[in-house]
Amino acid sequence: MAGAATNHRILLRGRPAGIPTPDLFEADTVPVQAPGPDEVLLETLYLSIDPAMRGWMSEGGSSYHRPVPLGEVMRGGGIARVLESRAPEHNPGDLVQARLGWQSHPTIPARFLQKVDTTRGDALAWIGPLGLSAVTAYFGMRDIGSVRPGERVLVSAAAGGVGQIAAQIGRIEACRVAGIAGGPEKCSFLRNDLRLDAVLDYKAENDLAAAIGRACPDGIDLYFDNVGGETLDAALLHLRPGARVVLCGRISQVNVQKPYGLRNVGQLGAKQARMQGFQVFAYNPRYEEARAWLAARHADGQLRQRLHILEGLHHAPAALGMLFRGENTGKLVVRVGG
């Protein structure tokens, strides 16, 4: 069967109380499932490790997905290669993007697969600067944030998978861009590789609001928020008239028992500003628009994405904990095959 006999899987065995730990997962192996009509057998190449996974592990799930049942394969998206197909639109050797789960050789209905256009980039490009994190940054900055040339932009978690793309979109649109990250390595990446105009290490600051004021001396037209909590509250103090606040993520609040209560939302009224959240899945009909734009900027060198790659499916449980402890620099990815 296309050279694959065993499917290596990682199952969810427990619900997290805080940051997910490897003991909540269990590895097993099962025979590869031959594809039925309109199904495709895949070899997983890369898995994306994302903050949303923490919500999928919890009893209540997230606002847009049911929880992963205990004993089932952990949910996760990535890039795979077609090994065997009984669907006319997919051929062996094709690259596809899908919600693969944490497994090496899934068999999935063809309707859940999106074929990857390899003329725009290889598998690594499609898990990185053409992947869903980049698409999220595109719609967050351009649709929700209405970014305009010459504006003053602030991005939190700017060295992360979404944040680094959002920051670069700001640079491409001729904005002044400041980034917030944690630790010298991440800040060096933002300063030296992405060439942001100002970089703030939140771990080195006692007064975050004052530090944002120094990084953004003329205020903020567009704040792209990936963390929520105290950082969001501090940024609200520096909004300019007509500012937009894009609520993309709240990673600082995911593993806490008592969420941070915002105190500065009155600034939205005072500055006639707008704060709006979004879910990238709502933009599914426009993914092609985003990827065409991203691919063109990636091809001409304006856009890139640093990946933090761990080798082997067995690293996925530890990788999820790394994400919430901020131990990755760049988008966190697990290489499974290939």
C-alpha positions as CSV (number, residue, x, y, z in Angstrom):
1,M,0.0,0.0,0.0
2,A,2.2,2.8,-1.4
3,G,5.0,1.7,1.0
4,A,3.2,2.5,4.2
5,A,1.9,-0.2,6.6
6,T,1.7,1.6,10.0
7,N,0.0,4.8,11.1
8,H,1.8,6.4,14.1
9,R,-0.7,8.4,16.1
10,I,-0.8,10.6,19.2
11,L,-4.0,10.4,21.2
12,L,-5.5,12.9,23.7
13,R,-5.8,11.1,27.1
14,G,-6.5,14.0,29.5
15,R,-7.8,17.6,29.9
16,P,-5.3,20.3,30.7
17,A,-5.6,22.4,33.9
18,G,-2.9,24.9,32.7
19,I,-0.2,24.7,30.1
20,P,-0.6,21.4,28.3
21,T,2.0,18.7,29.3
22,P,3.1,15.6,27.5
23,D,1.5,13.3,30.0
24,L,-1.9,14.3,28.6
25,F,-1.1,12.4,25.4
26,E,-0.3,8.8,24.5
27,A,1.3,7.4,21.3
28,D,0.1,4.3,19.5
29,T,0.2,2.6,16.1
30,V,-2.5,1.1,14.0
31,P,-2.5,-0.4,10.5
32,V,-2.8,2.1,7.7
33,Q,-6.4,2.4,6.5
34,A,-6.8,1.8,2.7
35,P,-8.8,4.6,1.1
36,G,-12.3,4.1,0.2
37,P,-14.3,5.8,-2.6
38,D,-13.4,9.6,-2.7
39,E,-10.8,9.1,0.0
40,V,-7.0,9.7,0.0
41,L,-4.2,8.1,1.9
42,L,-1.6,10.7,3.0
43,E,1.9,10.9,4.4
44,T,2.1,13.8,6.9
45,L,5.1,16.0,6.2
46,Y,4.6,18.9,8.6
47,L,2.2,19.7,11.4
48,S,1.5,23.2,12.6
49,I,1.5,23.8,16.4
50,D,-1.0,26.6,17.2
51,P,-2.5,28.3,20.2
52,A,-6.1,27.2,19.3
53,M,-5.1,23.6,20.2
54,R,-5.3,24.5,23.9
55,G,-9.0,25.3,23.5
56,W,-9.7,22.1,21.5
57,M,-8.3,20.1,24.4
58,S,-10.6,21.5,27.0
59,E,-14.0,20.1,28.0
60,G,-15.9,23.1,26.6
61,G,-13.9,23.2,23.4
62,S,-13.6,26.6,21.7
63,S,-16.1,29.0,20.3
64,Y,-15.9,27.4,16.9
65,H,-14.9,23.7,17.4
66,R,-16.0,20.9,19.7
67,P,-13.4,19.5,22.0
68,V,-11.2,16.6,20.9
69,P,-12.8,13.5,22.5
70,L,-10.5,11.6,25.0
71,G,-8.9,8.7,23.3
72,E,-9.0,10.2,19.8
73,V,-6.2,11.5,17.7
74,M,-5.2,15.1,18.6
75,R,-6.5,17.6,16.2
76,G,-4.0,19.6,14.1
77,G,-3.5,20.9,10.6
78,G,-0.5,20.6,8.3
79,I,0.9,19.6,4.9
80,A,0.9,16.1,3.5
81,R,1.8,14.1,0.4
82,V,-0.7,11.9,-1.4
83,L,0.3,8.2,-1.3
84,E,-2.8,6.6,-2.7
85,S,-6.0,8.1,-4.0
86,R,-9.5,7.0,-5.0
87,A,-10.5,10.6,-5.7
88,P,-10.1,11.9,-9.3
89,E,-8.9,15.3,-8.2
90,H,-5.9,14.0,-6.3
91,N,-2.9,12.0,-7.6
92,P,0.0,10.2,-5.8
93,G,2.7,12.8,-5.2
94,D,0.4,15.8,-4.9
95,L,0.9,18.0,-1.9
96,V,-2.3,18.9,0.1
97,Q,-3.2,21.0,3.1
98,A,-5.7,19.6,5.6
99,R,-6.6,19.0,9.2
100,L,-4.5,15.9,9.4
101,G,-4.5,15.2,13.1
102,W,-1.3,14.2,15.0
103,Q,-0.7,11.1,12.9
104,S,1.8,9.9,10.2
105,H,-0.5,8.4,7.6
106,P,-4.1,9.6,7.8
107,T,-6.8,8.5,5.4
108,I,-9.1,11.5,4.8
109,P,-12.1,12.2,2.5
110,A,-11.0,14.3,-0.5
111,R,-13.6,17.0,0.2
112,F,-11.5,18.0,3.3
113,L,-8.3,18.5,1.3
114,Q,-6.9,21.6,-0.4
115,K,-4.4,20.9,-3.1
116,V,-1.1,22.9,-2.7
117,D,0.1,24.9,-5.7
118,T,3.8,24.1,-5.8
119,T,4.4,26.8,-8.4
120,R,4.0,29.2,-5.5
121,G,6.2,27.4,-3.0
122,D,7.3,24.1,-1.5
123,A,5.8,22.3,1.5
124,L,7.8,24.5,3.9
125,A,6.5,27.7,2.3
126,W,2.9,26.3,2.6
127,I,3.3,25.6,6.3
128,G,5.0,29.0,6.7
129,P,4.5,32.2,4.7
130,L,1.7,30.8,2.6
131,G,0.0,28.9,5.4
132,L,-3.0,29.6,7.6
133,S,-1.0,31.7,10.1
134,A,0.0,34.0,7.2
135,V,-3.5,34.1,5.8
136,T,-4.7,35.1,9.3
137,A,-2.3,38.0,9.4
138,Y,-3.4,39.1,5.9
139,F,-7.1,39.4,6.7
140,G,-6.4,40.8,10.2
141,M,-4.2,43.5,8.9
142,R,-5.9,44.4,5.7
143,D,-9.6,43.7,6.3
144,I,-10.1,44.1,10.0
145,G,-7.2,46.5,10.6
146,S,-7.7,48.5,7.3
147,V,-3.9,49.2,7.3
148,R,-2.9,52.3,5.4
149,P,0.5,53.6,4.3
150,G,2.3,55.9,6.8
151,E,0.4,54.6,9.8
152,R,1.9,53.7,13.2
153,V,1.4,50.0,13.9
154,L,2.1,47.9,17.0
155,V,2.1,44.1,16.9
156,S,2.2,41.9,20.0
157,A,3.8,38.4,19.9
158,A,5.6,39.8,16.9
159,A,8.0,36.9,16.6
160,G,5.3,34.3,16.5
161,G,3.7,32.6,13.5
162,V,1.0,35.2,12.9
163,G,2.8,38.2,14.4
164,Q,5.8,38.2,12.2
165,I,3.7,38.2,9.1
166,A,1.4,41.0,10.4
167,A,4.5,43.1,11.2
168,Q,5.9,42.5,7.7
169,I,2.6,43.4,6.1
170,G,2.8,46.7,8.0
171,R,6.3,47.3,6.7
172,I,5.3,46.4,3.1
173,E,2.5,49.0,3.5
174,A,5.1,51.6,4.4
175,C,4.0,51.9,8.0
176,R,6.1,52.5,11.1
177,V,6.0,49.2,12.9
178,A,6.8,48.4,16.5
179,G,6.9,44.8,17.8
180,I,6.5,43.3,21.2
181,A,8.3,40.0,22.0
182,G,9.7,38.2,25.0
183,G,13.5,37.7,25.4
184,P,16.7,38.9,23.7
185,E,16.7,36.3,20.9
186,K,13.2,37.1,19.7
187,C,13.8,40.8,19.9
188,S,17.1,40.5,18.0
189,F,15.1,38.6,15.2
190,L,12.6,41.4,15.0
191,R,15.2,44.1,15.0
192,N,17.9,42.6,12.8
193,D,16.0,40.2,10.5
194,L,12.6,41.9,10.1
195,R,14.0,45.4,10.5
196,L,11.1,46.7,12.7
197,D,11.3,50.4,13.6
198,A,11.1,49.7,17.4
199,V,11.2,46.5,19.5
200,L,10.0,46.0,23.0
201,D,11.0,43.1,25.3
202,Y,8.0,42.8,27.6
203,K,10.0,40.5,29.9
204,A,12.5,43.3,30.6
205,E,9.9,45.9,31.5
206,N,8.3,46.8,34.8
207,D,5.9,49.3,33.3
208,L,4.5,48.0,30.1
209,A,2.4,51.0,29.3
210,A,5.4,53.3,29.6
211,A,7.5,51.0,27.5
212,I,4.8,51.0,24.7
213,G,4.8,54.8,25.0
214,R,8.6,54.9,24.3
215,A,8.3,52.4,21.4
216,C,5.3,54.3,19.9
217,P,6.0,58.0,20.8
218,D,3.4,59.3,18.4
219,G,0.7,56.8,19.4
220,I,-0.9,53.8,17.6
221,D,-3.1,53.8,14.6
222,L,-3.4,50.0,14.4
223,Y,-2.7,47.5,17.2
224,F,-2.6,43.9,16.1
225,D,-3.1,41.9,19.3
226,N,-2.1,38.3,19.7
227,V,-1.9,38.1,23.5
228,G,-4.7,40.0,25.3
229,G,-4.6,40.7,29.0
230,E,-2.2,43.3,30.4
231,T,-0.5,44.0,27.0
232,L,-3.8,44.8,25.3
233,D,-4.8,47.0,28.2
234,A,-1.5,48.9,28.1
235,A,-1.8,49.4,24.3
236,L,-5.2,51.0,24.6
237,L,-3.7,53.9,26.5
238,H,-1.8,54.9,23.4
239,L,-4.4,54.8,20.7
240,R,-4.6,57.7,18.2
241,P,-8.0,59.1,17.0
242,G,-9.7,56.6,14.7
243,A,-7.4,53.7,15.7
244,R,-8.2,50.1,15.1
245,V,-7.5,47.2,17.5
246,V,-7.4,43.8,15.9
247,L,-8.2,41.0,18.3
248,C,-6.4,38.0,16.8
249,G,-5.4,35.9,19.8
250,R,-5.3,36.0,23.6
251,I,-2.5,33.5,24.4
252,S,-1.7,35.2,27.7
253,Q,-5.1,34.4,29.0
254,V,-5.5,30.8,27.9
255,N,-4.0,29.0,30.8
256,V,-5.0,31.3,33.7
257,Q,-7.8,30.6,36.2
258,K,-8.8,34.3,36.5
259,P,-8.6,36.2,33.2
260,Y,-7.2,39.8,33.3
261,G,-9.9,42.4,33.4
262,L,-9.4,45.3,31.0
263,R,-9.5,48.7,32.5
264,N,-8.8,51.0,29.6
265,V,-11.6,50.2,27.2
266,G,-12.9,53.8,27.7
267,Q,-10.1,54.9,25.4
268,L,-12.1,53.4,22.5
269,G,-14.8,56.0,23.0
270,A,-12.5,58.8,23.8
271,K,-10.5,58.2,20.6
272,Q,-13.4,57.1,18.4
273,A,-11.5,53.9,17.9
274,R,-12.7,50.4,17.0
275,M,-11.8,47.0,18.5
276,Q,-12.8,43.9,16.6
277,G,-12.1,40.2,16.8
278,F,-12.3,37.7,13.9
279,Q,-11.9,34.1,12.9
280,V,-9.9,33.3,9.8
281,F,-12.2,30.4,8.9
282,A,-14.9,33.0,8.0
283,Y,-12.6,34.1,5.1
284,N,-12.4,30.7,3.5
285,P,-13.9,31.8,0.2
286,R,-11.2,34.4,-0.1
287,Y,-8.1,32.3,0.8
288,E,-7.0,32.3,-2.8
289,E,-6.9,36.2,-2.7
290,A,-4.7,36.1,0.4
291,R,-2.3,33.5,-0.9
292,A,-1.9,35.2,-4.3
293,W,-0.8,38.4,-2.4
294,L,1.4,36.5,0.0
295,A,3.0,34.4,-2.7
296,A,3.9,37.5,-4.7
297,R,5.6,39.2,-1.7
298,H,7.3,35.9,-0.7
299,A,8.7,35.5,-4.3
300,D,10.2,39.0,-4.5
301,G,11.7,38.7,-1.0
302,Q,9.5,41.2,0.8
303,L,7.9,38.5,3.0
304,R,9.4,35.6,4.9
305,Q,8.7,33.6,7.9
306,R,11.1,32.0,10.4
307,L,10.1,28.5,11.3
308,H,11.0,26.7,14.6
309,I,11.1,23.1,13.5
310,L,11.1,20.0,15.8
311,E,12.0,16.7,14.2
312,G,9.6,13.8,14.7
313,L,5.9,13.3,15.6
314,H,6.8,12.3,19.1
315,H,7.8,15.9,19.8
316,A,4.3,17.3,19.2
317,P,3.1,17.1,22.8
318,A,6.2,18.9,24.2
319,A,6.0,21.4,21.3
320,L,2.5,22.5,22.5
321,G,3.9,23.3,25.9
322,M,6.8,25.2,24.4
323,L,4.3,27.4,22.5
324,F,2.6,28.5,25.7
325,R,5.9,29.1,27.5
326,G,7.1,31.2,24.7
327,E,10.1,29.0,24.0
328,N,9.8,29.2,20.2
329,T,11.2,31.8,18.0
330,G,9.1,31.8,14.8
331,K,6.2,29.6,13.8
332,L,6.4,26.3,15.6
333,V,6.3,23.3,13.3
334,V,6.8,19.5,13.7
335,R,8.4,17.7,10.8
336,V,6.8,14.2,10.6
337,G,7.8,12.8,7.3
338,G,9.5,13.6,4.0
